[in-house]
Amino acid sequence: MPLLSLGGMRFQQSWSDLEASAIEAESQRNLEATLAAAVSAGFHHVETARYYGTSELQLGPALARHPDPNRILQTKIPPRDDPAAFEAELERSFQLLGVARVDLLAVHGLNLHEHLEQTVRSGGCLEVLRRWQADGAIGHIGFSTHGPLELILDAIATDVFDYVNVHWYYIRQDNGPALTAARDRDMGVFLISPTDKGGHLHSPSQRLLQLCDPLHPIVFNDLFCLMDPRVHTISVGAARPSDLDLHLQAVAQLGHAPELVPAVAERLQAALVERLGEAWLETSQQGLPAWRDTPGDINLPVLLWLHTLLKGWDLESYAKARYGLLGNGSHWFPGRNAACFEASADDPAAVTAEELDEVLASSPWKQEIPAILRELKQRLGGASVRRLGP
């Protein structure tokens, strides 16, 4: 695997399936220019998914026009309760990509234990993939996940997967035990969306730019990820050829990462301490109920994490996007934001401060959390965000 993978989630024309005749010439030119630049730079791994809209449709002819003898092609299919429906999606992906084989096939979005069960049970989706694998149509089988750490560890422990697509980067390191578990089983580790989900590093705050100097935040985050021996490749979700440039800068500086990364990380941590205090950083997640056990399904762990990013590093665009997804991201981003907290009494979903207080008995910050939720509502509230994809 190369250190950088070309992710196919941002360069397609539409997030809806379209007919080939609906693809605009400029959109196809941009995708092919991005692919050509990636091939030239050594991005031998290209990954997409059945539910990345027109990504597979547009990649199919582009792959044929921009050959790479070292190409490693991956697509991803969500699990289904009906294996026949899963196989139909698999056939559709191969048809759109115009290939007889993909090197890597991931079960896309193992976010709930029921998804894992649909995959590994007798007669489930994995048996479909094993049959295709035996026929030579699939190389290695993995899974992608936005799920909780417990689920990721359970999926790894099945010992049926060759690799995992997982979230882990500087601002979110809680999946570290999953990286260790995957390494211990000789699984490949592919990091998902380190630039976008790693803090909207493509449009960083001025504070983040200053704290990461002399590195761009993208370069710092790439180096942080790639210098970890558990990590094999990180996704570059390029929307245009120029989106590759900073990631290539990171690879060029990888040999200096042991000197560059700690200095920036120290400044970033000091900035958090300056604005939030060590006590908050050490204990803000302690004693919080799960979102399912919180009135209004308010996802307190995520909201307090967003508060930390917002206060410490001014990551407003990222925090606003994540806040807007809560309540609209289904199992990809579960729980709700603070919109229902102290809402109008006419709102049947309204949650009072007294109701919230009852589930915060174990939190050392129970007195401060209501004010934090009010501030998040005021600063981040507004239009909801619909998660793209399945």
VONU-194587 format. One record per residue (C-alpha): residue number from 0; x, y, z; residue in one letter. Coordinates in nm, 3 decimals. Example, Ala and Ser with C-alpha at 12.3 -4.5 7.8 and 13.67 -1.06 7.14 Angstrom:
% VONU-194587
resi, u, v, w, resn
0, 1.230, -0.450, 0.780, A
1, 1.367, -0.106, 0.714, S
This chain:
% VONU-194587
resi, u, v, w, resn
0, 0.000, 0.000, 0.000, M
1, 0.117, 0.355, -0.071, P
2, 0.119, 0.603, 0.217, L
3, -0.151, 0.813, 0.050, L
4, -0.475, 0.683, -0.099, S
5, -0.695, 0.872, -0.345, L
6, -1.040, 0.886, -0.187, G
7, -1.332, 0.912, -0.428, G
8, -1.589, 1.085, -0.206, M
9, -1.540, 1.448, -0.309, R
10, -1.463, 1.460, -0.682, F
11, -1.786, 1.321, -0.821, Q
12, -2.059, 1.533, -0.979, Q
13, -2.354, 1.425, -0.765, S
14, -2.439, 1.242, -0.445, W
15, -2.735, 1.085, -0.628, S
16, -2.713, 0.805, -0.882, D
17, -2.736, 0.951, -1.231, L
18, -2.740, 0.813, -1.581, E
19, -2.414, 0.841, -1.773, A
20, -2.577, 1.091, -2.009, S
21, -2.627, 1.330, -1.716, A
22, -2.257, 1.358, -1.635, I
23, -2.129, 1.702, -1.735, E
24, -1.812, 1.722, -1.939, A
25, -1.642, 1.963, -1.697, E
26, -1.711, 1.736, -1.400, S
27, -1.562, 1.438, -1.581, Q
28, -1.260, 1.643, -1.692, R
29, -1.194, 1.751, -1.333, N
30, -1.220, 1.395, -1.202, L
31, -0.986, 1.265, -1.470, E
32, -0.737, 1.548, -1.414, A
33, -0.738, 1.462, -1.043, T
34, -0.688, 1.093, -1.116, L
35, -0.411, 1.165, -1.366, A
36, -0.228, 1.385, -1.114, A
37, -0.268, 1.117, -0.850, A
38, -0.132, 0.845, -1.079, V
39, 0.167, 1.064, -1.166, S
40, 0.237, 1.126, -0.795, A
41, 0.218, 0.758, -0.699, G
42, -0.133, 0.733, -0.553, F
43, -0.163, 0.370, -0.657, H
44, -0.455, 0.304, -0.421, H
45, -0.792, 0.441, -0.536, V
46, -1.099, 0.389, -0.319, E
47, -1.465, 0.466, -0.368, T
48, -1.803, 0.328, -0.262, A
49, -2.137, 0.222, -0.406, R
50, -2.309, 0.510, -0.225, Y
51, -2.071, 0.788, -0.320, Y
52, -2.323, 0.907, -0.577, G
53, -2.171, 0.913, -0.925, T
54, -1.818, 0.833, -0.808, S
55, -1.813, 0.475, -0.941, E
56, -1.992, 0.578, -1.261, L
57, -1.733, 0.847, -1.336, Q
58, -1.433, 0.649, -1.216, L
59, -1.507, 0.354, -1.445, G
60, -1.410, 0.516, -1.775, P
61, -1.145, 0.730, -1.604, A
62, -0.961, 0.425, -1.471, L
63, -0.947, 0.279, -1.820, A
64, -0.816, 0.606, -1.968, R
65, -0.554, 0.656, -1.697, H
66, -0.398, 0.313, -1.644, P
67, -0.165, 0.235, -1.355, D
68, 0.002, -0.108, -1.355, P
69, 0.039, -0.083, -0.977, N
70, -0.321, 0.023, -0.910, R
71, -0.498, -0.113, -0.602, I
72, -0.872, -0.057, -0.644, L
73, -1.119, -0.057, -0.357, Q
74, -1.492, -0.007, -0.334, T
75, -1.733, -0.048, -0.045, K
76, -2.082, -0.199, -0.015, I
77, -2.311, -0.149, 0.288, P
78, -2.433, -0.465, 0.463, P
79, -2.787, -0.583, 0.405, R
80, -3.015, -0.813, 0.598, D
81, -3.090, -0.982, 0.263, D
82, -2.767, -1.123, 0.112, P
83, -2.928, -1.120, -0.234, A
84, -2.977, -0.743, -0.208, A
85, -2.615, -0.709, -0.096, F
86, -2.498, -0.912, -0.395, E
87, -2.705, -0.699, -0.631, A
88, -2.525, -0.389, -0.500, E
89, -2.192, -0.568, -0.548, L
90, -2.280, -0.650, -0.909, E
91, -2.382, -0.288, -0.968, R
92, -2.046, -0.160, -0.840, S
93, -1.850, -0.390, -1.071, F
94, -2.070, -0.286, -1.362, Q
95, -2.019, 0.086, -1.299, L
96, -1.645, 0.052, -1.245, L
97, -1.613, -0.161, -1.558, G
98, -1.385, -0.413, -1.390, V
99, -1.379, -0.788, -1.341, A
100, -1.188, -0.763, -1.012, R
101, -1.136, -0.525, -0.720, V
102, -0.833, -0.570, -0.501, D
103, -1.004, -0.455, -0.182, L
104, -1.374, -0.484, -0.095, L
105, -1.498, -0.330, 0.229, A
106, -1.829, -0.388, 0.399, V
107, -1.926, -0.023, 0.427, H
108, -2.048, 0.123, 0.753, G
109, -2.031, -0.146, 1.022, L
110, -2.171, 0.106, 1.268, N
111, -2.408, -0.116, 1.468, L
112, -2.377, -0.466, 1.604, H
113, -2.667, -0.567, 1.378, E
114, -2.452, -0.470, 1.078, H
115, -2.175, -0.695, 1.202, L
116, -2.423, -0.977, 1.256, E
117, -2.567, -0.931, 0.905, Q
118, -2.215, -0.965, 0.769, T
119, -2.063, -1.257, 0.960, V
120, -2.363, -1.480, 1.035, R
121, -2.411, -1.805, 0.847, S
122, -2.551, -1.721, 0.506, G
123, -2.472, -1.351, 0.551, G
124, -2.292, -1.092, 0.339, C
125, -1.948, -1.235, 0.410, L
126, -2.042, -1.563, 0.245, E
127, -2.130, -1.369, -0.071, V
128, -1.790, -1.200, -0.063, L
129, -1.608, -1.529, 0.000, R
130, -1.776, -1.679, -0.305, R
131, -1.668, -1.386, -0.522, W
132, -1.323, -1.404, -0.368, Q
133, -1.296, -1.773, -0.454, A
134, -1.385, -1.683, -0.814, D
135, -1.098, -1.432, -0.824, G
136, -1.319, -1.122, -0.841, A
137, -1.216, -0.988, -0.499, I
138, -0.871, -0.975, -0.343, G
139, -0.895, -0.883, 0.025, H
140, -1.203, -0.818, 0.240, I
141, -1.225, -0.549, 0.505, G
142, -1.474, -0.319, 0.671, F
143, -1.524, 0.052, 0.718, S
144, -1.680, 0.198, 1.030, T
145, -1.798, 0.513, 1.201, H
146, -1.911, 0.305, 1.498, G
147, -1.807, 0.308, 1.863, P
148, -1.477, 0.159, 1.974, L
149, -1.642, -0.144, 2.136, E
150, -1.801, -0.242, 1.805, L
151, -1.480, -0.189, 1.609, I
152, -1.291, -0.412, 1.850, L
153, -1.562, -0.679, 1.823, D
154, -1.541, -0.669, 1.443, A
155, -1.163, -0.698, 1.449, I
156, -1.186, -0.987, 1.697, A
157, -1.391, -1.195, 1.451, T
158, -1.065, -1.254, 1.260, D
159, -1.252, -1.259, 0.928, V
160, -1.134, -0.923, 0.793, F
161, -0.803, -0.832, 0.629, D
162, -0.817, -0.457, 0.690, Y
163, -1.018, -0.175, 0.848, V
164, -1.112, 0.176, 0.733, N
165, -1.133, 0.376, 1.057, V
166, -1.133, 0.730, 1.198, H
167, -0.818, 0.827, 1.385, W
168, -0.623, 1.152, 1.363, Y
169, -0.486, 1.424, 1.588, Y
170, -0.816, 1.568, 1.710, I
171, -0.973, 1.225, 1.760, R
172, -0.750, 0.953, 1.900, Q
173, -1.005, 0.748, 2.095, D
174, -0.992, 0.465, 1.838, N
175, -0.626, 0.403, 1.918, G
176, -0.699, 0.062, 2.077, P
177, -0.858, -0.046, 1.747, A
178, -0.536, 0.038, 1.562, L
179, -0.342, -0.173, 1.811, T
180, -0.586, -0.464, 1.781, A
181, -0.566, -0.449, 1.401, A
182, -0.186, -0.445, 1.409, R
183, -0.182, -0.745, 1.642, D
184, -0.384, -0.938, 1.382, R
185, -0.171, -0.820, 1.090, D
186, -0.462, -0.621, 0.947, M
187, -0.422, -0.323, 0.721, G
188, -0.519, 0.014, 0.871, V
189, -0.666, 0.278, 0.640, F
190, -0.750, 0.615, 0.799, L
191, -1.072, 0.775, 0.679, I
192, -1.100, 1.143, 0.591, S
193, -0.819, 1.285, 0.805, P
194, -0.846, 1.624, 0.636, T
195, -1.221, 1.688, 0.650, D
196, -1.326, 1.485, 0.955, K
197, -0.991, 1.572, 1.113, G
198, -1.104, 1.931, 1.166, G
199, -1.186, 2.089, 0.827, H
200, -0.814, 2.127, 0.776, L
201, -0.876, 2.235, 0.416, H
202, -1.017, 2.560, 0.564, S
203, -0.838, 2.591, 0.900, P
204, -0.898, 2.861, 1.159, S
205, -0.640, 3.136, 1.189, Q
206, -0.555, 3.010, 1.537, R
207, -0.488, 2.659, 1.406, L
208, -0.268, 2.797, 1.129, L
209, -0.062, 2.990, 1.383, Q
210, -0.030, 2.697, 1.622, L
211, 0.081, 2.457, 1.348, C
212, 0.332, 2.695, 1.190, D
213, 0.571, 2.626, 1.015, P
214, 0.357, 2.333, 0.898, L
215, 0.016, 2.362, 0.740, H
216, -0.243, 2.183, 0.957, P
217, -0.292, 1.925, 0.681, I
218, 0.080, 1.853, 0.673, V
219, 0.098, 1.829, 1.052, F
220, -0.198, 1.591, 1.072, N
221, -0.067, 1.373, 0.789, D
222, 0.273, 1.347, 0.958, L
223, 0.109, 1.272, 1.293, F
224, -0.087, 0.986, 1.136, C
225, 0.181, 0.844, 0.911, L
226, 0.458, 0.838, 1.170, M
227, 0.247, 0.595, 1.375, D
228, 0.367, 0.241, 1.288, P
229, 0.011, 0.104, 1.319, R
230, -0.105, 0.312, 1.021, V
231, -0.053, 0.202, 0.661, H
232, -0.234, 0.461, 0.448, T
233, -0.447, 0.773, 0.484, I
234, -0.720, 0.894, 0.253, S
235, -0.683, 1.209, 0.046, V
236, -1.037, 1.305, -0.049, G
237, -0.941, 1.532, -0.337, A
238, -1.201, 1.746, -0.513, A
239, -0.943, 1.881, -0.760, R
240, -0.579, 1.813, -0.856, P
241, -0.441, 2.088, -0.631, S
242, -0.587, 1.912, -0.325, D
243, -0.304, 1.660, -0.352, L
244, -0.026, 1.915, -0.304, D
245, -0.011, 1.955, 0.075, L
246, -0.035, 1.580, 0.129, H
247, 0.262, 1.527, -0.102, L
248, 0.449, 1.790, 0.099, Q
249, 0.379, 1.582, 0.409, A
250, 0.520, 1.265, 0.256, V
251, 0.832, 1.455, 0.147, A
252, 0.887, 1.560, 0.511, Q
253, 0.803, 1.227, 0.671, L
254, 1.167, 1.159, 0.756, G
255, 1.165, 1.472, 0.972, H
256, 0.835, 1.395, 1.143, A
257, 0.996, 1.292, 1.476, P
258, 1.135, 1.645, 1.510, E
259, 0.846, 1.839, 1.354, L
260, 0.537, 1.676, 1.504, V
261, 0.613, 1.692, 1.880, P
262, 0.683, 2.066, 1.872, A
263, 0.349, 2.143, 1.705, V
264, 0.160, 1.896, 1.924, A
265, 0.305, 2.062, 2.234, E
266, 0.179, 2.404, 2.119, R
267, -0.163, 2.266, 2.036, L
268, -0.193, 2.106, 2.378, Q
269, -0.072, 2.422, 2.553, A
270, -0.338, 2.620, 2.366, A
271, -0.608, 2.389, 2.501, L
272, -0.477, 2.420, 2.854, V
273, -0.460, 2.798, 2.821, E
274, -0.827, 2.832, 2.726, R
275, -0.988, 2.535, 2.900, L
276, -0.759, 2.430, 3.185, G
277, -0.604, 2.094, 3.261, E
278, -0.897, 1.982, 3.477, A
279, -1.139, 2.012, 3.186, W
280, -0.910, 1.827, 2.949, L
281, -0.861, 1.543, 3.195, E
282, -1.217, 1.502, 3.322, T
283, -1.471, 1.655, 3.082, S
284, -1.572, 1.314, 2.946, Q
285, -1.598, 1.148, 3.285, Q
286, -1.939, 1.041, 3.414, G
287, -2.132, 1.135, 3.100, L
288, -2.432, 0.920, 3.011, P
289, -2.454, 0.761, 2.669, A
290, -2.681, 0.949, 2.431, W
291, -2.944, 0.675, 2.457, R
292, -2.958, 0.733, 2.833, D
293, -2.984, 1.112, 2.806, T
294, -3.314, 1.304, 2.785, P
295, -3.379, 1.404, 2.426, G
296, -3.101, 1.168, 2.309, D
297, -2.858, 1.458, 2.354, I
298, -2.509, 1.333, 2.270, N
299, -2.317, 1.494, 2.554, L
300, -1.979, 1.327, 2.487, P
301, -1.972, 1.464, 2.132, V
302, -2.106, 1.806, 2.230, L
303, -1.847, 1.856, 2.503, L
304, -1.576, 1.742, 2.260, W
305, -1.698, 2.003, 2.012, L
306, -1.691, 2.262, 2.290, H
307, -1.325, 2.175, 2.348, T
308, -1.237, 2.211, 1.979, L
309, -1.431, 2.534, 1.951, L
310, -1.283, 2.698, 2.259, K
311, -0.932, 2.564, 2.227, G
312, -0.859, 2.597, 1.855, W
313, -1.150, 2.800, 1.708, D
314, -1.264, 2.509, 1.490, L
315, -1.598, 2.675, 1.424, E
316, -1.675, 2.546, 1.074, S
317, -1.597, 2.191, 1.182, Y
318, -1.794, 2.219, 1.506, A
319, -2.091, 2.368, 1.323, K
320, -2.091, 2.085, 1.067, A
321, -2.067, 1.815, 1.333, R
322, -2.332, 1.986, 1.549, Y
323, -2.569, 2.004, 1.253, G
324, -2.524, 1.634, 1.179, L
325, -2.639, 1.531, 1.526, L
326, -2.999, 1.425, 1.481, G
327, -2.959, 1.389, 1.105, N
328, -2.676, 1.138, 1.067, G
329, -2.861, 0.818, 1.168, S
330, -2.618, 0.545, 1.278, H
331, -2.330, 0.726, 1.108, W
332, -2.343, 1.006, 1.367, F
333, -2.593, 0.907, 1.637, P
334, -2.766, 1.109, 1.904, G
335, -2.891, 1.467, 1.889, R
336, -2.753, 1.814, 1.941, N
337, -2.869, 2.060, 2.206, A
338, -3.160, 2.206, 2.009, A
339, -3.417, 2.047, 2.240, C
340, -3.245, 2.169, 2.559, F
341, -3.462, 2.437, 2.718, E
342, -3.674, 2.450, 2.403, A
343, -4.021, 2.599, 2.407, S
344, -4.259, 2.432, 2.647, A
345, -4.482, 2.367, 2.344, D
346, -4.213, 2.143, 2.198, D
347, -4.286, 1.781, 2.303, P
348, -3.913, 1.701, 2.275, A
349, -3.808, 1.984, 2.508, A
350, -3.558, 1.891, 2.779, V
351, -3.535, 2.095, 3.097, T
352, -3.223, 2.170, 3.299, A
353, -3.372, 1.968, 3.583, E
354, -3.417, 1.661, 3.361, E
355, -3.060, 1.690, 3.239, L
356, -2.930, 1.734, 3.591, D
357, -3.072, 1.395, 3.690, E
358, -2.836, 1.210, 3.452, V
359, -2.527, 1.419, 3.528, L
360, -2.473, 1.310, 3.887, A
361, -2.141, 1.144, 3.801, S
362, -2.001, 1.433, 3.598, S
363, -1.759, 1.671, 3.772, P
364, -1.891, 1.941, 3.537, W
365, -2.263, 1.902, 3.599, K
366, -2.295, 2.265, 3.706, Q
367, -2.120, 2.399, 3.396, E
368, -2.273, 2.174, 3.128, I
369, -2.609, 2.357, 3.096, P
370, -2.431, 2.685, 3.019, A
371, -2.208, 2.506, 2.766, I
372, -2.514, 2.365, 2.588, L
373, -2.675, 2.709, 2.575, R
374, -2.360, 2.853, 2.419, E
375, -2.340, 2.572, 2.163, L
376, -2.703, 2.627, 2.067, K
377, -2.641, 2.997, 2.015, Q
378, -2.310, 2.965, 1.831, R
379, -2.360, 2.647, 1.628, L
380, -2.736, 2.611, 1.598, G
381, -2.924, 2.681, 1.278, G
382, -2.963, 2.476, 0.965, A
383, -2.935, 2.102, 1.007, S
384, -2.680, 1.907, 0.805, V
385, -2.773, 1.597, 0.606, R
386, -2.509, 1.331, 0.595, R
387, -2.413, 1.249, 0.238, L
388, -2.416, 0.886, 0.133, G
389, -2.617, 0.592, 0.273, P
